[in-house]
Amino acid sequence: MKRLWWHGTTTKCARVILREGFRKGTYYAAQLEDALKFGGPHVFTVAFSVNSRAGAWQVCLDNKLPPEAIVGYRIYHVEQKFYNAEKIDKRFNGWRDGEMACCEQAAIRGKGVKG
């Protein structure tokens, strides 16, 4: 069964993707927020089937996807209204940087952000 996946990237890479499609080994996120956080503001929506473990937040394809596989392309301009890093630091004191990124994602998804 096909489902939607998102790929965030830069302006320069977006131009290449529109012209040539996605290269082998490209990562796709199951959630838009993850594509924005780890990729960039140029977000492509693609639909494909993949055998991945249930709940996987991202997948990596071993094959190319042509430009025709793109079902959507959008540029996001994020304006952060509120972010309380001090509260996050106190709550998650001692976490490594990679683990802190997960906390920041939670903030982006609505916990600690007012819009």
C-alpha angles and dihedrals in degrees: 000000000000121000136177122268131180132221120192121198148149129281092256094050092044090061091053092047092052090052102037107015126231122327126233110275096033117151122227126194126224090215130049091225092060092050089053094045098047103025114031145257096297102084126186123196115211133175123217143134120250136171103234134147114272112271096018109162093207142013134201119214122216092207136061122258116213122226087257089069090068111103096174143011125191137166113219124207108196120200111190111213100181138006123166105199091169092062091048091048091051094046096045101030113165098024119138119247094258091053091047089059087065089055091050089053089054088053091051091050091060110281105118097359122108118195 
